[in-house]
Amino acid sequence: MKDSFKTLLAGVLVTMVLFITTAVHAETEASPDSKAVAERVEELKKKVIGLNRDLFILEEDLLFPASTQFAVFLSIDTGEFLKVDTVKLKVDDDIVASHLYTDRQVTALERGGMQRLFIGNLKTGTHEITAFVEGIGPDNRAYKQAATLAFDKGTETAALEIRIQDRSSDYQPMVSIVEWE
């Protein structure tokens, strides 16, 4: 379905470009006033950009309908006990996302940023999400931790957050997955 929709979109855009080219060519032959032609071309370009935006929104709605949409975000709270290197996300035994972080990205997350790690479709029912976090932990040692959450996906959009937090009670990082309400 995705390929046929993309083919349709490409055909529509090619048709619009051909239409604009033909209209500009016909207008150039009909009137020698190049300023009027340039204004008309600008109007047509604006219309094409508007149509392209509308087609993009339509494509998003078709590919990710609200009833099956599923998103996972990542946040880091403080980051004193763990410097994140990689995060992998597994949904129902399939790895759906994997990300290797740069120092700049880790700094942004530690300052309160949030990353959309995954967006996709998930059918209604019970699912199991597992996040694997690797990095440099306390005493500059390699650190690996996983967190798992079983949750029920309803007919609404579902959003989860992988939270990496410092646990000062034992000077260790803690990874958890939280379902947004």
Secondary structure in CASP SS format (residue, H / E / C, confidence):
PFRMAT SS
TARGET T0000
AUTHOR 0000-0000-0000
METHOD secondary structure of the structure
MODEL  1
M C 1.00
K H 1.00
D H 1.00
S H 1.00
F H 1.00
K H 1.00
T H 1.00
L H 1.00
L H 1.00
A H 1.00
G H 1.00
V H 1.00
L H 1.00
V H 1.00
T H 1.00
M H 1.00
V H 1.00
L H 1.00
F H 1.00
I H 1.00
T H 1.00
T H 1.00
A H 1.00
V H 1.00
H H 1.00
A H 1.00
E H 1.00
T H 1.00
E H 1.00
A H 1.00
S C 1.00
P C 1.00
D C 1.00
S H 1.00
K H 1.00
A H 1.00
V H 1.00
A H 1.00
E H 1.00
R H 1.00
V H 1.00
E H 1.00
E H 1.00
L H 1.00
K H 1.00
K H 1.00
K H 1.00
V H 1.00
I H 1.00
G H 1.00
L H 1.00
N H 1.00
R H 1.00
D H 1.00
L H 1.00
F H 1.00
I H 1.00
L H 1.00
E H 1.00
E H 1.00
D H 1.00
L H 1.00
L H 1.00
F C 1.00
P C 1.00
A C 1.00
S C 1.00
T C 1.00
Q E 1.00
F E 1.00
A E 1.00
V E 1.00
F E 1.00
L E 1.00
S E 1.00
I E 1.00
D E 1.00
T C 1.00
G C 1.00
E C 1.00
F C 1.00
L C 1.00
K E 1.00
V E 1.00
D E 1.00
T E 1.00
V E 1.00
K E 1.00
L E 1.00
K E 1.00
V E 1.00
D C 1.00
D C 1.00
D E 1.00
I E 1.00
V E 1.00
A E 1.00
S E 1.00
H E 1.00
L E 1.00
Y C 1.00
T C 1.00
D H 1.00
R H 1.00
Q H 1.00
V H 1.00
T H 1.00
A H 1.00
L H 1.00
E H 1.00
R C 1.00
G C 1.00
G C 1.00
M E 1.00
Q E 1.00
R E 1.00
L E 1.00
F E 1.00
I E 1.00
G E 1.00
N E 1.00
L C 1.00
K C 1.00
T C 1.00
G E 1.00
T E 1.00
H E 1.00
E E 1.00
I E 1.00
T E 1.00
A E 1.00
F E 1.00
V E 1.00
E E 1.00
G E 1.00
I E 1.00
G C 1.00
P H 1.00
D H 1.00
N H 1.00
R C 1.00
A E 1.00
Y E 1.00
K E 1.00
Q E 1.00
A E 1.00
A E 1.00
T E 1.00
L E 1.00
A E 1.00
F E 1.00
D E 1.00
K E 1.00
G C 1.00
T C 1.00
E C 1.00
T C 1.00
A E 1.00
A E 1.00
L E 1.00
E E 1.00
I E 1.00
R E 1.00
I E 1.00
Q E 1.00
D E 1.00
R E 1.00
S C 1.00
S C 1.00
D C 1.00
Y C 1.00
Q E 1.00
P E 1.00
M E 1.00
V E 1.00
S E 1.00
I E 1.00
V E 1.00
E E 1.00
W C 1.00
E C 1.00
END
